[in-house]
C-alpha cells in the first residue's frame, strides 16, 4: 500500500486528468495535449513491457484510437487511465499476433521461485534501478505477473482497474502482482539477477515509475 501522501497525490493527479479529459472531449486541443502528457509516459512503459522496441509505434496506434473514440468515453481520470490501457493492450496484442510472437516473458514456470521474507523488498530494490532497468527486470516475469506489475507500478492503476484491463478477478490480479514483486525481490537481491539488459525503457523517466512500486503492496483495491 502506498503512503497517504502518495495516494492523495494520485487522487489530485486523477482529478486534474479528469478535468482535462472533459475539456478534450469538447474539442479543446490544448486540453488533449495535457491529457497526452499525463498519460503517455506510463502507457508507453506498459506497451514497452509487452512489445519491446516496437512500443513507440504501437503506442501511436493506440493514441489514434483514443483520439478517435474520445467522445464516447465517460468517466473520471482514473477511469480514463484504465480505458487507455485497455486500448493499448489490444493494439499490443494485435501487433504481437501479426508478428506471431508472444509478450516478452520468462520461460520459467510461475511458481519455480519462492522468496523468503516479505514482498516489500521488491519496491525497495526497484528504487535502486533506472526505469530502463526496472522495465527490463519486470519483463523477465511470467506474462500475467509482468502485466499486473506494469499496470500497477508503471501505469498507476488500482487493483480493480487492473483487473478490468486484464479481464480477470481482482483477487487473481492481486496475487499476480504479489508474486511478481516477490520474484523481483529475489532477482534484485545480492547474488540475483539485476535486469541490466539493453532493451527498451521509457526515455527520460528515471524514477517516477519505479517509485510507484510501493503502491502495489497489498492495498486490496
N, C-alpha and C positions, 0 to 999 in steps of 0.2 A: 504494500500500500504506500502511495506517495505521501509526503508530508502535507499538512494542512495548507501550507503556503503554495506548494506545487499544485494542489487541487484547485485552490482559489485562482491561481494564475491561469490554469487551463480553462476554468469556467469563464474568466474575463476574456480570454482569447476567443472562446467559442461564441460569446455574446457579440464581440466585435465582428467575428466572421459571419454570424447570422445576419447582422445589420448590413454588411457589405453584400452578402448574397441576395438579400431582398432588394437592395438598390440595383444590383446587377440584373436581376430578373426584370426590372422595369426599364432596362436598356442603358443603364449608366456604365459606360465603358471604363471610366476610372475606377469604379467600384469593382468591376470584373478583374481589373489589374491587381487590386488589393487582394481579392479572393485568390487569384493565382499565386501571388507572392506568399500568402499564408499557408496554402495547401500543397503547392508543388514540391517543396523540399522533402516532406515526409512521404508524399505519394511516389516521388521518384525513387526514394530509398527502398520503398516496398517493392516497386517494379524491378529495381535492380537486383533485389534478392531473388526474384523469380527468373529473370531472363538474362542477367549479367550485362554485358556490354551493349546490348540492344535496347537498354532501358530508355534512352532518350527518345528513340523512335516510337516505342510502344507508348510511352507517356504522352507524346504528342498526339497519337491516335486517340488516346483516352480523352485528352482535353478537347479535341474536335467534337467528340460525342457529348462531353459535358456541356460545352457551349451550345451545341445544337438542342439539347434537351433541357437546358436550364429552366425554361419556362414551366416545365412540368414538375419541377422539384417543389416539394412542400416540406418544410421542417426547419429546425434550428441549425446553428453552426456545427454542433456535434453530429447531428443527422447528416449534414452535408459532407462532412469528412467520411462518414460511413458510406454514403451514396457514391462518392467519387472513388472510394476504394473498391467497391463492387465493380464499377465500370472498368477501372484499371486492371483488376484481376481478370475480368473477362477478356480484355484485349491481350493481356499477357498470355493467358492460356490459349487463346486463338493463335497467337504468334508461335507458341511452342508446338502446337499441333501442326502448323504449317511447316515447321522445321522438323517435325517428328521427333521432338525432344521432350523430356520431362524437366520440371524445375530442377535447378542445380541443388541436389541434396546428397547427403552421405549415403553410402551403401550399407552402413551399419544398421542392424535391427534396432527398433525403438528402445528396447529395454536392456541392451547389452551393457551399458554403463550404469553403475549405481554410485552415486556420490555420497560421501559422508557429510554429515552436518546439514545446516540449513541452506536454502537457496538464496539467501541474501548475499552470499559470496559472489554470485554472478553479477549482480548490479554493481558491486564494488569493483569487480575485476573489469567490467566493461568501461568503467570510468577511466581506466588507465590507457585505453586504446583510442586511436583516432577513429572517426566514423568509418573510414575505409576499412580499417582492420576489423572493427566491430561487425560490419556487414559481411566481410569475408568469413568471420568466425560463425556468425548466425547461419550462413549458407552451408555450413557443414552439418547442420542438424537434419533429422528426418523432416520430410516435407510439412507434415501437419504441425510439428513443433516450430519449424522455421517460420511458417506463415503466422502462427499465433504470436510469436515473439515480435516479428516485424510489425504486425498490425498494432500490437500493444505498445511497443517501445518506440518504433520509428514513426508510425502514422499518428499514434497517440489516442487510439480508440479505447473505450472501456470494454469490459468483458462481454456485455450484451451486444454491443455494436460489432465486435469482432466475431461473435457467434453468428450474427446475421450475415456478415460478409462471407463467412466460410460455409454457411448453411448447416451449422452444427448446433448442438445444445450448449448453452453457456457452461455447464459443468464440464463437458468434454474439452471445451476451449481452455478453461482454467487449468485443467490437467495437462494439456499440451504445453501451455505457456510455462507451467511449473516445472515440468520435466525438461523443457528446453533450457530454461535458466539454470537448472541444476546441472545439466550436461555442460553448458557453457562454463559453469564454475569449475568443473574438473579440467576442461580443456585449457582454461586460462590460469589454472593454479601452477605453482612451481613444478616443473617436470612435465606439464601438459603442453598441448599444442597452443600456439598463440595466434593462429589465424593471420599470419603475415604474408599471405599470398598477394599477388599483384593484380587481382581482378578489380572490377569497378567499385567505386564508393561514391558517395554524394559529394560532388565537388564543392569545396568551400565550407561544408558543415563539419565542424570538428569537435562538437561537444554536446549540442542541444539534443540530438537524437539519443546518444548514449546515456545522458543523464535521466532520460525518461524511463530507463530500465527499472528504477526504483518503484515506478507506478504499478508495475506488473505484480508486485508482491502481494498476492492474496487479498485483493480488495473485494473480491466476490461480486463485482459489478457485472 
